[in-house]
Amino acid sequence: MPASCPAAPLVPGSPFFHYADGHLMAEGLALADLARQHGTPLFVYSQAALLDALAAYQRGLAGRDTLICYAMKANSTLGLLQTLVQAGCGLDIVSGGELVRALRSGVDPGHIVFSGVGKSRLEMRQALQAGIGCFNVESLAELEVLNHEALALGRQAPVSLRVNPDVDARTHPYISTGLKANKFGIAHEQALAAYRRAAALPGLRVLGIDCHIGSQITDSAPYLDALERVLDLVQALEQEGIALEHIDLGGGLGITYLDETPPAADRLLAQVLQRLDARGCRHRLLLEPGRSLVGNAGVCLTEVLYQKPGAEKNFLIIDAAMNDLPRPALYQAYHAIVPLQLDTDATPVQYEVVGPVCESGDWIGRERTLAVRTGDWLAVCSAGAYCMSMASNYNSRGRAAEVLVAGQSAQLIRQRENPDDSLGLEPPLGF
Ligand SMILES: *Cc1c(COP(=O)(O)O)cnc(C)c1O
């Protein structure tokens, strides 16, 4: 980098997005070139970053009978699914729409697990007909309905019960889905009875047990606590003659958005496998990582539209908004925001970085010091997970385009939506 360039800001979490001579790169390509070619807002993913994140899981599981089922709700764009499936991933789905996408990706249907508290009968039938690997069932009522649908199709549904390990909230207050008080899973105390019922239903084949205790977890302790609770149940079930084939520990491993230091997947798995071995447990291990595979493999490129100095705050108005990047509005989430080109002459100013949508909640970053000018491009970092898959058309904004980079190559993996795409679904009024 020339000596005159200001210090390059850090791009959290991924070495695959880095500055070279003051230009932010994705692998071997300058992001400004992609912004120029495809327009903004534009999501850009690094294939090497995706495969690197997956490799940490694969290293951690080497030599074991396992299946990594990418939780595709984190980002379900086909090009990313194909990348992960071709590298050996199965998929964790939560809807019939995700089933269609999963099948399109070329995944072996036997490597699909179906999670979620509210599967409809239609979704169950579609998944049974596709021959998916396992239904992760979340309630007694769902067991009965699935049994009924499977028998009607002359099949047996492979099932796992999602148990709620009720990991102590006081020691781990950041866990959001593994507690008694939420809608997910079957309570630990009811799990034995639920398994007895499942084993008695002729349309079901009891295959496994699963849990998923939350998301953006940055410590291994809650995983290990949940694992112990699950293993207690596995043991109790075996004493009753209900033998399981697999244990599915769900997803939830966090990523670095700012300065979080989650355990690396391989280190976490070393601890998990040690606990399994200590209890003589040789079950097949399933995992359902989402965010930790894709979150830091993507950025969202955006253009500075206006600088708007205010009495109390300076606003930086960008062309990406809450419909593209919903996490700040939904969860008060932090995404780092960095310039694509380091500018020595622009004055650093503290901004509220906001989008064009007509909502005060439409902010992307608060109190960010940036040296930028109108027309400059910025990258909103760590935007690979729960951004594009949660994007909407609010304010009749078309969803952004997406590009996948591999080395020096780039491919458009999703076109920018235009107004005709959604208007085509709306016939003109006929009366
Ligand atoms: C959302 C979800 C995941 C993935 O969670 P991440 O935090 O993205 O890893 C896995 N399993 C289930 C059941 C989920 O609902």
The ligand as an SDF file (V2000), in Angstrom:
LIG
                    3D

 15 15  0  0  0  0  0  0  0  0999 V2000
  -31.4670  -21.6680   12.4750 C   0  0  0  0  0  0  0  0  0  0  0  0
  -31.2060  -23.0830   12.7800 C   0  0  0  0  0  0  0  0  0  0  0  0
  -29.9160  -23.6070   12.5880 C   0  0  0  0  0  0  0  0  0  0  0  0
  -28.7530  -22.7610   12.1620 C   0  0  0  0  0  0  0  0  0  0  0  0
  -28.4160  -21.8180   13.1270 O   0  0  0  0  0  0  0  0  0  0  0  0
  -27.0970  -20.9150   12.9690 P   0  0  0  0  0  0  0  0  0  0  0  0
  -27.0910  -20.0620   14.1780 O   0  0  0  0  0  0  0  0  0  0  0  0
  -27.2630  -20.1410   11.7060 O   0  0  0  0  0  0  0  0  0  0  0  0
  -25.9360  -21.8550   12.8900 O   0  0  0  0  0  0  0  0  0  0  0  0
  -29.7440  -24.9570   12.8120 C   0  0  0  0  0  0  0  0  0  0  0  0
  -30.7690  -25.7500   13.2400 N   0  0  0  0  0  0  0  0  0  0  0  0
  -32.0050  -25.2610   13.4410 C   0  0  0  0  0  0  0  0  0  0  0  0
  -33.0810  -26.1770   13.8980 C   0  0  0  0  0  0  0  0  0  0  0  0
  -32.2690  -23.9250   13.2240 C   0  0  0  0  0  0  0  0  0  0  0  0
  -33.4950  -23.4320   13.4610 O   0  0  0  0  0  0  0  0  0  0  0  0
  1  2  1  0
  2  3  1  0
  2 14  2  0
  3  4  1  0
  3 10  2  0
  4  5  1  0
  5  6  1  0
  6  7  2  0
  6  8  1  0
  6  9  1  0
 10 11  1  0
 11 12  2  0
 12 13  1  0
 12 14  1  0
 14 15  1  0
M  END
$$$$
